[in-house]
Structure formats: C-alpha cells, structure tokens
C-alpha cells in the first residue's frame, strides 16, 4: 500500500506544482494588465480562485500523508503518543468520510450551476471535496497500517 500511496502523492505533487505555477502566471498577467493597460481579465480571477481551492484541499491530503498536521504539546504530554495518534487518525477518517459523502452530494447538486465568467459547471469545482476526502482516507489508513507492516517485517 506504501507504493500506491507514494504514486498518489507524486500525482498530487505534480498537480499542485502545475496549479501553483499557473496561478502565479495568471495573477502576474492580471497585475500587469490592470496597472499598465488599465483593464482586467475577468476570467483570470475566477480560474485562479478555483485552482487555489483545489490546491489547498490537495495540500491538506499531502499533510495527512506526511503526518504534518499540527499537534498540541499539552495534549501529547498528557496522553500516550500511540493512543493520541489513533484518536487523531479516527477523527481524520470520520471527517474525511463526511467530506466524501457530503462533498459528492454537493458536487452532484451543483453541476447545473455555472460559474459567472467561465460558465464551468460548479460541480467540477466542488469535486475537490470528495476527492480530498478519498485521498485523506487512503493516506490515513496507510499511516495506521504502516506500524503493523513494519512489525511483521521484523
């Protein structure tokens, strides 16, 4: 399962790098057109906003895979790390399942709603929510199983 998760991680990284590059270029173009030629490209802001939403959500999945989420030292000093990790993993799984179920409902309901400038069905934008939930579930289960697989190898 580690190789599968590593493949997903690389795919997400490529998507994130591409999106952040495109966002940077589009915002730079918009700044130049706004301040030099005194006009703004209307679709530019909308597409960068949508890409930013996807980037933030996909970035949270990478944080979960790499276990980069923050913790409170007060809590980790009071509770055994093993139990705290289990509790955090269960909370992430539950929240991610809600993201998958409710995000899918939201995405399917909003495919008829079009974005103002680009006329893209908003369901495509909201698909980032269940996809992120799915990645979170995969990465969390992998993180939970990793200590077990390392024990079996020894």
KAKA-V504494 format. One record per run of one state. SS is the DSSP state (a for helix, b for strand, c for the rest). FROM is the first residue (numbers start at 1). LEN is the number of residues. If there is no record, write none. Layout:
ss:SS from:FROM len:LEN
ss:SS from:FROM len:LEN
This chain:
ss:c from:1 len:1
ss:a from:2 len:35
ss:c from:37 len:5
ss:a from:42 len:24
ss:c from:66 len:7
ss:a from:73 len:6
ss:c from:79 len:2
ss:a from:81 len:29
ss:c from:110 len:4
ss:b from:114 len:1
ss:c from:115 len:6
ss:b from:121 len:1
ss:a from:122 len:32
ss:c from:154 len:1
